[in-house]
Amino acid sequence: MTNVKTYCFGRYLVDIPADAQINGEAYQYKYGAIEAQHVADSRVAVKDYTARTVSSLKSTKAESGYAYDSSVDVDPQTTIVVSISKPYGRENFGIDVVRADKNVLFTMKERSFRATVLQDDVLPSLKAKVLPNLHARGVGEIPSQSGFCLKDGFIADDGKTAQYEEAGITFKFPQWPGVLVSVNSSTVTKLGEPKLLERMAKAPIPDAYKSLMNSIHDIRKGTRVAAGREGEEILSTVPTDGGYRLHQFQWEAQGSKINDPLDPTLTVEFESGMTRIDGQPARPKLSDEEAVRLFDAVVNSIRLRPTDGSGKVSGIEPAPTLLLGTLAQTGSVCPQSGWWTCPEANGQEVVGGVRQHFAAGTVMPQVRVVSRTAFLDRMLGKQQEHAVNTTWKLVSFDDEPPTEAPGDSAPNEG
């Protein structure tokens, strides 16, 4: 894709065709979902929201729901309303949070906190860390400091505190009615969960749908490296009663650590036929090849948002942020400036050397392998080479090329 717009979701960036429209957004940060809306007067909006919330809670009894307990004015444009519930005599607490910044009103509503959790964790963290760092974000603005992007907003933090986060955006396209592309990141809550292909293979199929399953065509299925992460993908088309087929594509890379904001599970989904015309799913206006190209471009564009203050939006910051051993496929965005190698460099001569330097934000190239030719042909300069797609492996952050040693390891295939 060339004519694209870059979007910030959570701690990641993605490139989407410029004429795409946001169909929906959802964000959760630490204690609950955060929603945003534009308002004419932020201070008036905070007072109105607080008054409505308090009034509603005061009309409810704690024995049958959540009733008003107290209010905390963090600053003139930020208020936390605490509620209490006493089902069967056991106390639970809730929060309704409102904050305004630059005519954007942010709200968070969550329930079922124990008293100790509320007093020792939730309220102190909201007042000292979360809310003071929650700010409005302009349309298309990509922050340069570390933190979490949400709808019309941004929470500044270093991402090193273990906590739950989730960010997702769904896009629609005027030229392709019924096509939706979704991107999502979410921190891991449980290790060892089945990966995408295993879940798909083990999903129970009701008898009524078994004949349909036999008609599903897999365009592509297997492992797929993107955003420096080892993931899995499945690209399928499914039949309709109208005689045409719909697209269902998905790529997923699971996170490997519990509640690590910098190692979340990443997901990209592409679906067609998501709107109905005369009761039938809209017939796709793009071919299978066009659908695959769009899906691949979106997956390849996902990367951690740079936080070096340069404002660059085309890749990871130059300073080391990823682990050595990070993988990136041909055609994907380079996630980290440094020295990379590939399997073809193990035992074969490749143009450019065993290790090659790529800058963050550039497209990972094919590897050019020198063909084994006769000695005389090589002496006469008749050397031949061919280019192939590969999986590059990050092996050094050094500014200067590392000294190549015999047996310099490259990523193994298989």
N, C-alpha and C positions, 0 to 999 in steps of 0.2 A: 504494500500500500504506500502511496506517496502523499495523497491529500488526506491527512489524518489530523485528529485532535487528541491531545494527551489528557487523560483523566487521572486524578489521584483518588485512590480508595484504600483506606487503612494506611498501611505503610508502603504501598506499592503503586506503580504507575502502569497504565496500559494505553496503547494507541488504538483508536477506533476511527472508522471513516468519518470525515468531517461533517457530513450531512446527517449523521445518526442523531437520534433524540433519546434522552433519558426516559425510560419507561417506569422506573422505580428505583428506590435506594433504601437500604436498611443498614443500621450501624448499632453495635453494642460495644460498650467500653466499661470494663471493670464491674460495675454494679448494675447495669441495666441498659436498655435501649435509649439512645439520644435522638430526639427529633428536632427539626429546625423549621422555622417559617419566618418570612420577612414581615416586619411591622413598621407602621409609620412613626410611632414614638416609643422607643424602647422602654423608658421608665414607666410610662403609662401602661404598657403591655405587661410589664412585670407585676405592677400593682393589681391590675385586673385579673391576671392569671392567679395570683396568690389569693385574692379575695374570693374568686369562684371556687378554688380548691378548698379553702378553709370553710366556706359556707357549706359545701357538699359534705365534707367530713363531719362537720358539727351536726348535720342532720341524720347521721348514722350512729347507731349504738355499737359499742365495742364488742358486745356479746354476739352480734349478728354480722359484723363486718369491720371495716377500719374506720375509727373515729378520730377526731382531731386530738392531738396531744400537745404540740408546741410548734413554734416557728423560730428559725434562726436566720437573721439578716446578715449574710456574709459581707455584703457591701451594698451600696444603693441600687445596684442592678442585679443582685443575686440573692435569692431566698431559698431556704430549705424548709419545707413543711413536713413535720414528723407526725405520723398517725400510729394508732395502737389498736390491736385486736386482741380479744380475750376469749377465744373459743374454749369452752370447757375449763375456764380458769387459767389457761396457759397464755402468757403474753407473747405476742409477736409485734414487730414494728414495721412500718413502711415509710417511704420517703417520696415526696413530690418536689422535684428540684426545678427551679426556673432561673435562667440567666439570660441577659440581653447584652449584646455587643454590636455596635454599628448597625442598628436596626435589624438585627437577626435575633430572634427569640429561640433559645434552646430549652428543651424540657426533658426531664428524665423521671420516670415513675417506676418504682419497684416496691415489692412487698416481701414479707416473710423473713425479716431479720430478727435474730435473737438479740436481747437487750445488750449483752456484752459485745457482740459483733458490731452493733450499731454505734455504741459509745466508744469502743476501743479502736475500731477500724474505719467504718463507713464515714461517720461524721468528720473525724479528724482528717481523713484523706481527701474527702470532698472539699473541705474548707481550706486546706493548706496546699493541695497539689492539683486536683482535677479542675475545679472551677476557676481558680485564678489563671490557669493556663489554657482555658477554653476560649477561643477567639473566633470572630467571624472571618470567613474566607471569601474573597471576591470570586466572581464567575471566571473559571479557567485559571485561577491562581494556583501555582504549584509552590508550596512553601519550601524554603531551602534549609530550615532547621529540622532536627529530628522530632518526630511526633506522629500523630494519628489523624488522618484526613477523614472527615465525615461531611454530610450534606451541608454546604454553606459554612463549614467550620473546620477547626483544627485544634487539637490538644497537643501542646508541646510537652515532650518527655523524651528520655533517652532510650526507651524500649527495653531496658534491662531488668525491669521489675516483672516478675511472673504474675500474670493476670489474664482474665478472659477478654478476648477481643474478637469482633466479627465485623466485616465490612463487605458490602455487596452492591453492585450496580447492574441493572438490566437495561439494554439498549434496544430500540426499535428503529426501523429504517423506512422512510417514506417510499423509496423506490422498490422495496421488497415487502409488501404487506404480509404480515403473519410471521416474519422472521424476528426472533429474539436472540440476542447474545448476552450472556450473563457472565460476570467475573465475580469471584468471591474469595476472601481470605478469612480463615478462622483459626484461632489457636486450638491446640490439641487438648482434649479433656480426658482422653483415655488412650493409652498405648496399646499396640497390638491389634487394632481393629483391621478387618479385612480390607484389602485394597480394591480399587475399582473393578478390575477384571475378575477378581475372585467373587466380589459381590454380585456382579452380573451373571456369572456362571452358576452361582448357587441360589439365585432368586427363584422362589417357588412360582410355578406357572399353572394357573387354573386350567382345567381341561378345556373350557370354552375358548381359551386363547392359544392353545397349542398349535392349531393350524396356522394362526397368524404368525407365531414365532418362527415357523418353518419358512415363512415368506420374507423374513427380515434379511436384508443383505448387508453384510459388513464390508464397507469400503476399505477400512483399515483398522487394525487392532494390534496393540502391543505396547512396548515401553516407549517413552518419549521424554527426552530431556529438554527442559525449558526453564528460564529464570534461574539457571544454575542448579536445578533440582531434578532428581530422577523421578519421573512420573509415569503414568499409564494413560492410554487413550483408547477410545472405541468410537468409530465413525460409522453409523449405520443409516440405512434408509428403510422406511416401513411403508407398506402398501395402504391405500385408501379404497373406499368403495367407488370413488370416482375414476379409478384406473391410473392415478398418478401416485408418486411416492413422496414422502416427507422425510426431512433430515433430523436425525438425533445424534449429535456429536458431543463428546465429553472428554476433557483432559483433567487429570487430578494428580497432584503431588502431595503426599501426606507429610505433615510435620513430624519431627522425630523427638520432640521434647514437650512435656506437659506445660501448658500456659506460657509458652515462649513467644512473645510478640514478633520476634525476628525469625522465627521458624514455624510459621503457620501452615496449615493445609491450604493449598491453592487449587481453585477449580475454575474451569472455563466450560461453558455450555453453549451450544448452538442448536436452535430448534426452529423448524419452519412449520407452517400450518397452525400457528398459535392464535390466529383470529379466524372467525367463521364467516362465510359468505353463503347466504341461503341455506344455513344449517350445516354446511360442509366446511372442513378445514380449507383455508385459503390455499390455492394451488401455488407452489413456489414459482417465483418469476426469475429465479437464478438456477443454473444447471448444477449438477453434482460437482463438476470441476470448479465452478465459481464459488460454491459453498465451501469446498475444501480449502481453496485459496484464502478466503476470508477467515475461516477458522484458524488456519495455520498462521496467518499474519497476526491475529489477535494473541494467540498463544505465544508466539515468538517475541512479541513486544513486551510481555509482562516482565517487570524488573523492580527491584527494591528502589524506592525513591532516593535520589542523591541528597546528602545532607552536609555537603562541604561548603555551602554558602555561595556557590557559583551560580545557582539558578539553572544549571544544566538539567535538561529533562530527558536526555537520550540514553541514560545508563547509570550505572553505579558510580559513586565517587571514586576518584583515583586512589585514595588511601585504602589500604587493605581492609575489607569488610567481610569477605567471604573466606571460607576455609580452603586451604590447599586441597586439591582433589575435586573441586567443583567442576561439574561437567556442563558443556554447552554444545549443541548440535549446529551443524552448518545451517545458515539461514536465520539463526536466532540472534538476539541482541547480546553482545558481549557483556556479561554481568560484572566484570572486574578487570581493571587494567593489570597486565602482568604477562608472564611467559607461559605459553601453552604448548602441549604436545598432543599427539594423536596415535592411534594404534598402527597406522601405516608407517610411522617413523621407526617402528621396531623391526629392524632387519631389512628395510627398504630405503632407497634414497628418495628424499622428497625435496622439492624446490623450496628454498627458504630455510632449510635446516631442521634438525630434530626438534628444536624448541623455537617458537616464533612469538613475537610480542604483538599483542592486540590491545587497543585502547577501549576502555569502557564506553558503551554506546554505539560502537561500530558493529557491523554485521559479521558474524563468524563465517569465514570463507570455506570453500571446498579446499581439500588438500590436493596438491599437484604431485603425483607420483611419477618418478622417472622410470621409464620402461627399461628392462634389461636388454641391452643391445650388444651386438658383436663389438669386439675390441676395436676393429678397424672403423666401424661406424662412429664410435665415440671419439676416436682420434680425428676423424674428419668433421666432427661437430654435428653429426646427424642424430643427436640425442633426441629421443621421443619421450613425451610425457602425456599423462592423462589425468583429468580432474575427477574426483569422487567426493561424495558427501561423507562426512565423518563426525565423530564425537570428540571434541577437544577437551583436554583435561588441564586445569590450572596447576602449574608446578612451581611457580616462583613469583614473588612480588617485586623482585629486584629491579632497579632502574637500569642496571647493566645486564647484558645477557650472561647467564650462569655458564660456567665452564662445563662443556659436555664431556662426560666420562664414558668409557666403554660400558655397554650394557645399560645405558641411560633408559630408565623404564618409561614406557608409554602405557596408556590404559589398555587393559586386555579386553578383547571382545569375547563374548560368550562366557 
